[in-house]
Amino acid sequence: MNKKIIASLATIAVVGAAAIGGTVAYFSDVETSTGNTFTAGTIDISVDNQNPWSEQFVLGDMKPGYTDEIVFNVQNTGSDPNPVNVYKNLDVTGEATGAVSEPECTEEGGTWASGACTGNTEKNDLSSAIVYDLKVDVYDSADVKVWWQTIYVDGDNKTIDDVYKGTSAYDKRVYLGMIPSGGRMTVTQSYHLAEATTNWAQGDVMTFNINLTAEQLRGTAILEDKTGAPDYKLELDNTFQGTLTYKVKNPTFDFSFTGNAPLASTGYTLLAVTDPWPQTGSTVLGTATSDGSGDITISGNIDTGDLKDKKVWLIKSADWNGTSMTAWNQTAYLLETGLIWYEDTGI
């Protein structure tokens, strides 16, 4: 058949099909969902009911062995509060001589005459001599204490320089924990001028800013080994630590945990904890056995339902019978340094 005839027939067929398609009706139904919205959340805190925070603290007449405290409350009470992770930074803004005395002048190699010091070398380094304590208590929206933790005590002998070292404000900040929606956190710090501080510090002045940062939950939680009740102080001078990453809002709890457990070659269970003892109703996230160095990895995506304002523990599997704790061997565990919050969007 002639190629031109074939092309013409093909064109007629296409036109005919289009004509038929335009005249044939089908049964159908249309439903429309209207008024849908996508709303961004808010993060906002106040401190001691001030927003912005304008409080000032003066720790005066400090001498070796003296201790003074700064206590404040961080409220998570924005217009539409979400759970927030809170970080604290202490930024030393100045170290100055202040009042000058004869004993200070002499220790710094100077000459004291007629009430003035000459030829001395100022040290001006109080931040290296102030030992720092830090603890937090967390309350829910009903003002019930739900979590607490001690981060530093005097016995750690950590100075301001030790705690807030780093090259940037981000590096120098300390994680305090998570505040539930509508809750608050009491932050207690003590400043202790070390007993070994000698006359070089007489009259010196240190000025500093306290910066608090509240951030949305990013799906990262750190587990550490801790001392026992009642302080549950972080043990920061060893390698026993783990990192849990998870999707904060998702149809399933997608997570990955890696860490170094206190016990090698031991079966462990990762648990989202419901208090109180014996933790009946807690959710098992996964299990694994630590290797010969204590390293351990657990991951998964499981249907848990909501896990809001929960602790996460890495415990010995031998201490869990499938429904509750049967023993408490805390030196073998890793415990939360802040609460987690997961919303199950698949419900």
NORHUNOR-V562174 format. One line per field, one symbol per residue. phi: phi as a letter, one per 30 degrees, with the letter a starting at -180 (. if undefined). psi: psi as a letter, one per 20 degrees, with the letter a starting at -180 (. if undefined). burial: b if it has 9 or more other ideal C-beta (glycine too) atoms within 8 Angstrom, else e. A space follows every 10 residues. Layout:
phi = ???
psi = ???
burial = ???
This chain:
phi = .ddddddddd dddddddddd ddcdcbdaab cbccidbbcd dbbabbbhic addbdbbbcc hdbejdbbbb bbccccbddb dcebdcbbbc cdcabbdidc bdddedddic ccahibcbic cdchbdddcc dccabbbcbd dcicdcaaac cbbeddhcde dddcdkcbdd dddcdckccd eicbbcccbc cbdeeddcde deidbccacc ccbcbedcib bccbdbdddc dhddcccbcd abbccaddba dbdcbbbbab ddcdhbdbbc bdccdcecie jdcddlbacd ddcjdbbbbl bbccidbchc dbbccdedcb cjbadcabbd dccccdcadc bbcddcd
psi = qphhgghggh gggghgghgg hiipqqprqp qpprkqqopq rqopqrplkp nrpjqqponr lprpiqpqqp prpopmlahm qqqqppqppo ooiqorgcqp rghggghjja pppkjqpqjr opgmlhhiio ppqpqqppqa ijkppiqrqp gqrhihlprg hggkrrirhg hiqpphappr pjarppppqq oooqhipaih ipiqppqqqp ppppqqpjkp ppprqrraqi hlppnikajo qqppprphoq hqnprppqao qhpqlppqpp poporapkkp irpphrqrpq aijiqqpprr oqoiaqnplq qpqorphijp jhhrpiromh iirprqjqqr oppojj.
burial = eeeeebeeee eeeeeeeeee eeeeeeeeee eeeeeeeeee ebbbbbbeeb eebeeeeeee eeebebeeeb ebbbbbbbee bbbbbbbbbb bbeebbbeeb beebbbbbeb eeeeeebeeb eeeeebbebb bbbbbbbbbb eeeeebbbbb bbeeeeeebb eebbeeeeee ebbbbbbbbb eebbbbbbbb bbbbeebebb bbbbbbebeb bbbbbebeee bbbbbbeeee bbbbbeeeeb bbbbebbbeb ebbebbbebb bbbbebbbbb bbbbeeeebe ebebbbbbeb beebbbebeb eeebeebbbb bbbbbbbebb eeebbeeeee ebbbbbbbbb bbbbeee
